[in-house]
Amino acid sequence: MNASTARALLVGLLFAVWVWVGYTARLNVSVWAGLVGIGCVFAAGGGVPGLQKALFGTLSGVVWVLLADAVRVAIGGTSIVVALVWGAMACGMMFQARLPFLSFTAGAFAGAGVARLLGANTVNEGIRVGIALAVGAVLAFVAERVAGAIAARRA
């Protein structure tokens, strides 16, 4: 079995286990956000650097959503104010790419999208979203490492 096939099978197996655990234990996190975390690791190139970029990127997106929502509540206002706050959030996510550890902009937007979709507007809700994204990223990393070990044994 080549590394690509092993990786695909392991990602499927590990994600299935995560979904089963999430539903069986009635975890108060979105197991489906983990799927975004998995995709972000592979989109960031995989390996340790991909894991780091995915974790920092997606979690920064969650933080941006929490900040934007806090500003929106503090300012109040009309729909134009809300649009400007969200536009400033998107601008901030683009500017953060100047920092090497926050350079995975797609991850920031993915994390922000998941946080917004799940309605995260408190720190506790943000933590739950962050946990789900991080679990997915770690699952992708583990699947990649195990698949590499399987492929190396076969060679």
C-alpha positions as CSV (number, residue, x, y, z in Angstrom):
1,M,0.0,0.0,0.0
2,N,1.4,3.4,-1.0
3,A,1.6,6.4,1.4
4,S,-1.3,8.2,-0.3
5,T,-3.7,5.2,0.1
6,A,-2.6,4.6,3.6
7,R,-3.1,8.3,4.5
8,A,-6.6,8.3,2.9
9,L,-7.7,5.2,4.8
10,L,-6.2,6.5,8.1
11,V,-7.8,9.9,7.8
12,G,-11.2,8.2,7.2
13,L,-10.7,5.8,10.1
14,L,-9.5,8.5,12.5
15,F,-12.3,10.9,11.6
16,A,-14.9,8.1,11.9
17,V,-13.5,7.4,15.4
18,W,-13.7,11.1,16.3
19,V,-17.3,11.4,15.1
20,W,-18.2,8.2,17.0
21,V,-16.6,9.5,20.2
22,G,-18.2,12.9,19.8
23,Y,-21.7,11.5,19.4
24,T,-21.3,8.7,21.9
25,A,-19.8,10.8,24.6
26,R,-22.1,13.7,23.7
27,L,-19.2,16.1,23.6
28,N,-20.2,19.7,23.4
29,V,-18.1,20.4,20.4
30,S,-18.8,20.2,16.7
31,V,-17.1,17.1,15.3
32,W,-17.6,18.5,11.8
33,A,-15.3,21.4,12.5
34,G,-12.6,18.8,12.8
35,L,-13.0,18.1,9.1
36,V,-11.9,21.7,8.4
37,G,-8.9,21.2,10.7
38,I,-7.9,18.1,8.7
39,G,-8.2,19.9,5.4
40,C,-6.1,22.8,6.7
41,V,-3.2,20.6,7.7
42,F,-3.0,19.1,4.3
43,A,-3.6,22.5,2.6
44,A,-0.7,23.9,4.6
45,G,1.7,21.2,3.3
46,G,1.4,18.6,6.0
47,G,4.1,17.5,8.5
48,V,5.0,19.5,11.5
49,P,5.0,22.8,9.6
50,G,1.6,22.1,8.2
51,L,0.3,21.3,11.7
52,Q,1.7,24.4,13.1
53,K,0.3,26.6,10.3
54,A,-3.1,25.0,10.5
55,L,-3.3,25.3,14.3
56,F,-2.1,29.0,14.5
57,G,-4.1,29.9,11.4
58,T,-7.5,28.4,12.3
59,L,-7.3,29.4,16.0
60,S,-6.4,33.0,15.0
61,G,-9.6,33.0,12.8
62,V,-11.6,32.0,15.9
63,V,-10.0,34.8,17.9
64,W,-10.8,37.3,15.1
65,V,-14.5,36.3,15.2
66,L,-14.6,36.7,18.9
67,L,-13.0,40.2,18.7
68,A,-15.2,41.3,15.9
69,D,-18.3,40.2,17.8
70,A,-17.1,42.0,21.0
71,V,-16.6,45.2,19.0
72,R,-19.9,44.8,17.3
73,V,-21.7,44.5,20.6
74,A,-19.7,47.3,22.2
75,I,-20.4,49.7,19.3
76,G,-23.9,48.5,18.5
77,G,-25.3,50.3,15.5
78,T,-26.8,49.5,12.1
79,S,-26.0,46.9,9.5
80,I,-23.4,49.2,8.0
81,V,-21.5,49.3,11.3
82,V,-21.6,45.5,11.4
83,A,-20.4,45.3,7.8
84,L,-17.5,47.6,8.6
85,V,-16.5,45.6,11.7
86,W,-16.5,42.4,9.7
87,G,-14.5,44.1,6.9
88,A,-11.9,45.2,9.4
89,M,-11.7,41.7,10.7
90,A,-11.0,40.4,7.2
91,C,-8.4,43.1,6.7
92,G,-6.8,42.1,10.0
93,M,-6.6,38.5,9.0
94,M,-4.8,39.5,5.8
95,F,-2.4,41.7,7.7
96,Q,-1.5,39.0,10.2
97,A,0.1,37.1,7.3
98,R,3.1,39.3,7.8
99,L,4.0,37.2,10.9
100,P,5.5,33.9,9.8
101,F,3.6,31.8,12.3
102,L,0.3,33.4,11.2
103,S,1.0,33.3,7.5
104,F,-1.6,30.6,6.6
105,T,-4.3,33.1,5.7
106,A,-6.6,30.4,4.3
107,G,-6.6,28.7,7.7
108,A,-7.5,32.0,9.4
109,F,-10.5,32.4,7.1
110,A,-11.5,28.8,7.5
111,G,-11.3,29.1,11.3
112,A,-13.3,32.3,11.2
113,G,-15.9,30.8,8.9
114,V,-16.3,27.8,11.2
115,A,-16.6,30.0,14.3
116,R,-19.1,32.2,12.7
117,L,-21.1,29.3,11.3
118,L,-21.3,27.7,14.8
119,G,-22.3,31.0,16.3
120,A,-19.3,31.4,18.6
121,N,-19.6,34.8,20.4
122,T,-18.3,34.0,23.8
123,V,-14.9,32.7,25.0
124,N,-16.3,29.4,26.0
125,E,-17.9,28.9,22.6
126,G,-14.6,29.9,20.9
127,I,-12.8,27.4,23.0
128,R,-15.1,24.6,21.9
129,V,-14.6,25.6,18.2
130,G,-10.9,25.8,18.7
131,I,-10.8,22.3,20.3
132,A,-12.7,20.8,17.4
133,L,-10.4,22.5,14.9
134,A,-7.3,21.4,16.8
135,V,-8.5,17.8,17.1
136,G,-9.0,17.6,13.4
137,A,-5.5,19.0,12.8
138,V,-3.9,16.5,15.1
139,L,-5.9,13.7,13.5
140,A,-4.5,14.7,10.1
141,F,-0.9,14.9,11.5
142,V,-1.3,11.4,13.1
143,A,-2.7,9.9,10.0
144,E,0.1,11.4,7.9
145,R,2.8,10.1,10.3
146,V,1.3,6.6,10.6
147,A,0.9,6.4,6.8
148,G,4.5,7.4,6.3
149,A,5.6,4.6,8.7
150,I,3.4,2.0,6.9
151,A,4.8,3.1,3.5
152,A,8.4,2.9,4.9
153,R,7.9,-0.6,6.2
154,R,6.6,-1.8,2.8
155,A,9.6,-0.3,1.0
